[in-house]
Amino acid sequence: MNPPPVVAVVWEDAKVIDAGPWANNEQHVYKPHLVHQVGFLLSHTDEGIILSQAWHPETVAARDQIPLGMLRSMTVLGPVKPPRKR
């Protein structure tokens, strides 16, 4: 079984703006919280993608699920090539 492709993605995450329960009611400027992530692309559907930090034919590391609506960009870095023998 070949490893899935490795991708670099940029996605927008939700975030809490204030550190406490109250904030000044002054300026409300929207600033996107962009996350840059690299991982193995385990799934890519019409609803979203699933990435893993590590891959083995029998197991994968912790997985991240990102809805397509949050995905800003995805670049395929390429297939994983087996190491050359010495």
Contacts in CASP RR format, 6 or more apart in sequence:
PFRMAT RR
TARGET T0000
AUTHOR 0000-0000-0000
METHOD contacts of the structure
MODEL  1
MNPPPVVAVVWEDAKVIDAGPWANNEQHVYKPHLVHQVGFLLSHTDEGII
LSQAWHPETVAARDQIPLGMLRSMTVLGPVKPPRKR
1 57 0 8 1.000
2 79 0 8 1.000
2 80 0 8 1.000
3 40 0 8 1.000
3 55 0 8 1.000
3 79 0 8 1.000
3 80 0 8 1.000
4 40 0 8 1.000
4 41 0 8 1.000
4 42 0 8 1.000
4 55 0 8 1.000
5 40 0 8 1.000
5 41 0 8 1.000
5 76 0 8 1.000
5 77 0 8 1.000
5 78 0 8 1.000
5 79 0 8 1.000
5 80 0 8 1.000
6 38 0 8 1.000
6 39 0 8 1.000
6 40 0 8 1.000
6 41 0 8 1.000
6 76 0 8 1.000
6 77 0 8 1.000
6 78 0 8 1.000
6 79 0 8 1.000
6 80 0 8 1.000
7 38 0 8 1.000
7 39 0 8 1.000
7 40 0 8 1.000
7 41 0 8 1.000
7 51 0 8 1.000
7 74 0 8 1.000
7 75 0 8 1.000
7 76 0 8 1.000
7 77 0 8 1.000
8 36 0 8 1.000
8 37 0 8 1.000
8 38 0 8 1.000
8 39 0 8 1.000
8 74 0 8 1.000
8 75 0 8 1.000
8 77 0 8 1.000
9 36 0 8 1.000
9 37 0 8 1.000
9 38 0 8 1.000
9 39 0 8 1.000
9 49 0 8 1.000
9 51 0 8 1.000
9 66 0 8 1.000
9 71 0 8 1.000
9 72 0 8 1.000
9 73 0 8 1.000
9 74 0 8 1.000
9 75 0 8 1.000
10 34 0 8 1.000
10 35 0 8 1.000
10 36 0 8 1.000
10 37 0 8 1.000
10 71 0 8 1.000
10 72 0 8 1.000
10 73 0 8 1.000
10 74 0 8 1.000
11 34 0 8 1.000
11 35 0 8 1.000
11 37 0 8 1.000
11 66 0 8 1.000
11 70 0 8 1.000
11 71 0 8 1.000
11 72 0 8 1.000
12 32 0 8 1.000
12 33 0 8 1.000
12 34 0 8 1.000
12 35 0 8 1.000
12 70 0 8 1.000
12 72 0 8 1.000
13 33 0 8 1.000
13 34 0 8 1.000
13 35 0 8 1.000
13 70 0 8 1.000
14 33 0 8 1.000
15 33 0 8 1.000
17 23 0 8 1.000
34 72 0 8 1.000
37 51 0 8 1.000
37 64 0 8 1.000
38 77 0 8 1.000
39 51 0 8 1.000
39 52 0 8 1.000
39 53 0 8 1.000
40 51 0 8 1.000
40 52 0 8 1.000
40 53 0 8 1.000
40 54 0 8 1.000
40 55 0 8 1.000
40 60 0 8 1.000
40 80 0 8 1.000
41 49 0 8 1.000
41 50 0 8 1.000
41 51 0 8 1.000
41 76 0 8 1.000
42 50 0 8 1.000
42 51 0 8 1.000
42 52 0 8 1.000
42 55 0 8 1.000
42 60 0 8 1.000
42 63 0 8 1.000
43 49 0 8 1.000
43 50 0 8 1.000
46 68 0 8 1.000
47 67 0 8 1.000
47 68 0 8 1.000
48 65 0 8 1.000
48 66 0 8 1.000
48 67 0 8 1.000
48 68 0 8 1.000
48 69 0 8 1.000
48 71 0 8 1.000
49 65 0 8 1.000
49 66 0 8 1.000
49 68 0 8 1.000
49 71 0 8 1.000
49 74 0 8 1.000
50 63 0 8 1.000
50 64 0 8 1.000
50 65 0 8 1.000
50 66 0 8 1.000
51 63 0 8 1.000
51 64 0 8 1.000
51 66 0 8 1.000
52 60 0 8 1.000
52 61 0 8 1.000
52 62 0 8 1.000
52 63 0 8 1.000
52 64 0 8 1.000
53 61 0 8 1.000
53 62 0 8 1.000
54 60 0 8 1.000
54 61 0 8 1.000
55 61 0 8 1.000
55 80 0 8 1.000
END
